[in-house]
Structures are given as C-alpha cells and as structure tokens.
C-alpha cells in the first residue's frame, strides 16, 4: 500500500494535546506483563464494557494512535478500538477468519513501545468476525491500512508484540526530534 493512501494523521490530531501516559509501556509500566498474555474473552457486553470502549478511545486519540487493545490499558480482555480514518470502531472478541495478500508498509510502531519502528508483513485483506459495541455480531472485510491495524491489535489480544513479527533488520528507534514531531500539533 502506498503511503499516500494513509489517512492524514497530523490533521486528525492537530487539536488534541499528546498524552500517552495512560498506555502501558513494555517493561516500564507497572503491570506491563499483561501485554504478553492471551486476553480473556468478553462474556457480556454491558455498560462496563461500553464505558471501557469510550475510555480506550479517549486514550488512543490522546496518544495520537490509530488502534488500542484492552491489554494496553491493563485489561486482559479481547477488546480493541481503532480508527483507520473513517471514525471510531470497536471490536469485541474479534477473530480473523481469512487473510489474503501481503503488505509491508507503512512501518509499524506501537503505543506500548514508544519510538520503535519496524517493517511487518501483514495481509492486504482480512475477513473479520466480532461483536460490536452493542454486542451484535458483525462480519466484514478489511483492507490495507485497516487490515494492518486490526491484525496488530488482535496480536495484542494474543500476547504478541509487533517486534515478534517485524523483520529484525528493520527495527529502529526514531530520533528524539522525530518522536517530538509526532507529538506536536500540526501547524
């Protein structure tokens, strides 16, 4: 997928002050070990789950992210939120049933490992089954950037960090200047 097809993230976050303090950081935050465990299935979609979805959305947007899994905020539950450019989506107990194609860009990063980037091979198309925020079953096809986000977040639900899937030769830290520019609102 060409980078020019990505949503304009700088525009999306221009009025949102950067704050990633509520995201668990790998090997840094208390309770970070939840990032390496398989998350539990959500048994009941109730007001607590819907409140967690809203909280996770707030945390994701404040951290200028495009996806966030419940383990990244300390909840070992099979729940994720994302925004691939078309607005907030929540998936409960998601399952990727089929994958097609390959994509290698854009580089991936992770809110739980700030500043680290690497190339990860992901499918260009996936078929997803899940529950939505109201507990209703949904089935859909996701492509390109949306497929990448969902696969990354489902990996979190399975205790897998992107570093385990990345080409090790491509892993690199952003410079302090690059990290700062990601956090600053667009001019």
N, C-alpha and C positions, 0 to 999 in steps of 0.2 A: 504494500500500500504506500502510495506516495505521501510524503509529509505534508504536501499542500492540501490534502484532503482532511487533515485533522481539524477539529473544531478550534476556533481561536480562543485558547485558554487564557491568554493575557486579557482579552476583552471580558471574558466571563468573570474574572476575579478582580477586575480593576477597582471596584468599590468595596472589596472585602479585605479587611486587615488580616494579614497572615498570622495564624496561630496553630501550631501543630502540637501544642503541649498536652492535649488530651489523647493523643495517639501513643500506644505502647511502642517503645523503641527496643529493638532486638538487643539483648544483653545489657540494656541500660535501665529500663523502667522496672519497677517492682512488678512482679507477676508476668514478666515477658515470656516465661516458659509456655504460656497458653498458645503462643504463636506456633509452637512445634507439635501441637496435639490436634488430633481429629476432633472437630467440634460435634456437639450433640445435636440430634435432630430436634427441631422445634415441634413440640407436641400439640400446642394450642396457640392459634393466632388470636390474641386477646389485646386488651388495651395496653398491657405492659409491653408487648411486642411492638405494637404500633407506636408507643412512646419511644421505644428504643430506636425504631426506624427514624423517627424525627430527630432524635439526639445524634444518631450516626450521620444523618445528612448534614446537620449543623457542623459537626466535627470535620466531615470530609470537605465541605465548602470552605471552612475556616483554614484548613490545612492546604487549600488550593489543590485538592486531589480530584481524581475522576472516579475513584472507587474506594470502598472501605468494607472490610469484613468484620463481623462482630468480634472475633478474637483480637483484632487490633485495638479494640476499646475494652478488652478484659472480659468479654462474654463468650464462653465456649458454646456458641450456638450457630447453627447452619443458617445464617442470615447475612445478606450483603446488600449494600446500596451502591448505585453508580449513576453517573451522568455522562453519557458519551456525546452530549451536545443537544439532545432532544428533551432534556428535563430529567428530574429525579425518577429513578426506578428502584424498586425493592424486590429482591428475590428471597424467598424462604424455602429452605430445603432444596436448593437448585441441583439439578442433575443435567450434565451434558451427555446427550444420548448418541450423538454422531458428530464427527469432525471431518472437514474437507479442506484441502489446500494447505499452503504454507505462507506465512508472512514473517519477516524478520525485522521490520521497522514499524513504529519508532522504537528506539531503545526503551527498555523498561526501567523504572525506578520503583520505589516502594516507600510509602509514608512511614513505615516502621524501620526503614534503614535509610535515613536522610542522606542525600548527596551521592549515593551509589547508583550507578547506571550500568546496563549491560544489554547485549543482544540476546533475545529469547525467541526461539522458533515457536510460533503459535499457529493454530489453524486460521484460515481466512473465513471459514464459515462453520458455525456450530448450530446444533439443534438443542434447545433448552426446554426442560420441564421444571416447573417450580410452582410455588404458591405466591400470589401477590400479597400486598399489604392487607387485603381484606380476607385472606385465607382462601381465595378462589384459585383453582388450578389454571395455570397458563402454559401454553406451548408456543414457542416461536423460534424463528431462525434469526441468528445474529451474525453480522458480517464485519470484517475488517476491524476497525478500532473498537467497536462494541464487543466483538468476539474476544479480542485481546483482553479487554478489561474483565469480562466475565470469567475467562479462563484464569487470569491472575487471581481474582478474588475467590474463585472456587478452590484454587490451590491453597489459599489461606485456610479455608474451611477444612482442608485435609492435612493441615500442618506443614505445608510445603512453602518455602520462601522462594522468590524468583531467582535467587542466587543458585539454587539447586538445578534450575533449568537453563540458566544462562550459559553461553559459551564463555568458559573461564578466561579466555584470552581477551575478551571484550570488556570485562568488568573494570570499571574505573570510577574514581571519586571526582565529582565536579570540583572545580576550584572554588575557593571562598567567594570570589566575585560572581561566578555562575550561580552558586547557591543563593547569594543575596539578590541577584536579578530575578530569580524565580519567585522570591518572596515580596518583591516590591510591586506596588500597583503600577499598571501601565500608564504612560504619560498621556 
